[in-house]
């Protein structure tokens, strides 16, 4: 699916998240179901830093439902860890946008890798659309130059 998309110099941002007690099991380890929430927070931060507040995108009739989620758990995150969630975009979007994630702890240990694929959808028709021009322009303007 993604091989037809133009590869770019990655646009990378980082979000810092402290693991809360409610996100862990009795052993103080983050439950597997919490990682997609960390990815979502980092992705929303990424979009905001690109100048695309998610709420404004929805106000303009575009939503980004999740199509695919992959997670590769390397080491557990634990209660009290300060996580660095790095999110990157490596290809220009079409009807889908693909984000890659790396989660490291405060000791710079790699804990988790992930990827999400989201689909641009017209909120009225509920049909997939190509990435809106205004969003594509913001992304293209943010691509690091060589």
For each residue, the residues with C-beta under 8 A, 3 or more apart:
1: 4 96 117
2: 5 91 96 98 117
3:
4: 1 94
5: 2 91 92 93 94 98
6: 91 92
7: 90 91
8: 11 89 90 91 92 143
9: 143 144 145 146
10: 88 89 90 144
11: 8 46 50 88 89 139 142 143 144
12: 86 87 88
13: 42 45 46 49 86 87 88
14: 42 84 85 86 87
15: 41 42 45 84 85 87
16: 82 83 84 85
17: 38 41 42 82 83 85
18: 80 81 82 83
19: 23 24 30 77 78 79 80 81 82 83
20: 23 24 79
21: 24 79
22:
23: 19 20 30 31 34 79
24: 19 20 21 27 28 29 30 31 78 79
25: 28 29 31
26:
27: 24
28: 24 25 78 79 80
29: 24 25 76 77 78 79
30: 19 23 24 34 35 76 77 78 79 81
31: 23 24 25 34
32: 35 71 73
33: 36 37
34: 23 30 31 37 38
35: 30 32 38 39 71 73 103 112 114
36: 33 39 40 69 71 114 116
37: 33 34 40 41
38: 17 34 35 41 42 83 85 101 103
39: 35 36 42 43 69 85 87 99 101 114 116
40: 36 37 43 44
41: 15 17 37 38 44 45 85
42: 13 14 15 17 38 39 45 46 85 86 87 101
43: 39 40 46 47 87 99 116
44: 40 41 47 48 54
45: 13 15 41 42 48 49 87
46: 11 13 42 43 49 50 87 89 99
47: 43 44 50 52 53 54 57
48: 44 45 51 52 53 54
49: 13 45 46
50: 11 46 47 138 139 142
51: 48 138
52: 47 48 56 57 135 138
53: 47 48 56 57
54: 44 47 48 57 58 64
55: 58 59
56: 52 53 59 60
57: 47 52 53 54 60 62 63 64 135
58: 54 55 61 62 63 123
59: 55 56
60: 56 57 132
61: 58 122 123 124
62: 57 58 120 121 122 123 129 132 135
63: 57 58 121 123
64: 54 57 97 118 119 120 121
65: 118 119 121
66: 69 116 117 118
67: 96 117 118 119
68: 115 116 117
69: 36 39 66 114 115 116 117
70: 114 115 116
71: 32 35 36 112 113 114
72: 112 113 114
73: 32 35 76 111 112
74: 110 111 112 113
75: 109 110 111 112
76: 29 30 73 111
77: 19 29 30 81 83 103 105 111 112
78: 19 24 28 29 30 81
79: 19 20 21 23 24 28 29 30
80: 18 19 28
81: 18 19 30 77 78 105 106
82: 16 17 18 19 105 106
83: 16 17 18 19 38 77 103 104 105 106 111
84: 14 15 16 103 104 105 106 108
85: 14 15 16 17 38 39 41 42 101 102 103
86: 12 13 14 42 101 102 103 104
87: 12 13 14 15 39 42 43 45 46 99 100 101
88: 10 11 12 13 99 100 101
89: 8 10 11 46 93 97 98 99 100 139
90: 7 8 10 98 100
91: 2 5 6 7 8 98
92: 5 6 8 131 136 139 140
93: 5 89 96 97 98 120 131 135 136 139
94: 4 5 130 131
95: 119 120 128 129 130 131
96: 1 2 67 93 117 118 119 120
97: 64 89 93 117 118 120 131
98: 2 5 89 90 91 93 115 116 117
99: 39 43 46 87 88 89 115 116 118
100: 87 88 89 90 113 114 115
101: 38 39 42 85 86 87 88 112 113 114 115 116
102: 85 86 110 112 113
103: 35 38 77 83 84 85 86 110 111 112 113 114
104: 83 84 86 108 109 110 111
105: 77 81 82 83 84 108 109 111
106: 81 82 83 84
107:
108: 84 104 105
109: 75 104 105
110: 74 75 102 103 104 113
111: 73 74 75 76 77 83 103 104 105
112: 35 71 72 73 74 75 77 101 102 103
113: 71 72 74 100 101 102 103 110
114: 35 36 39 69 70 71 72 100 101 103
115: 68 69 70 98 99 100 101
116: 36 39 43 66 68 69 70 98 99 101
117: 1 2 66 67 68 69 96 97 98
118: 64 65 66 67 96 97 99
119: 64 65 67 95 96 128
120: 62 64 93 95 96 97 128 129 130 131 132
121: 62 63 64 65 126 127 128 129
122: 61 62 125 126 127 128 129
123: 58 61 62 63 126
124: 61
125: 122
126: 121 122 123
127: 121 122
128: 95 119 120 121 122
129: 62 95 120 121 122 132
130: 94 95 120
131: 92 93 94 95 97 120 135 136 139
132: 60 62 120 129 135 136
133: 136 137
134: 137 138
135: 52 57 62 93 131 132 138 139
136: 92 93 131 132 133 139 140
137: 133 134 140 141
138: 50 51 52 134 135 141 142
139: 11 50 89 92 93 131 135 136 142 143
140: 92 136 137 143
141: 137 138
142: 11 50 138 139
143: 8 9 11 139 140
144: 9 10 11
145: 9
146: 9
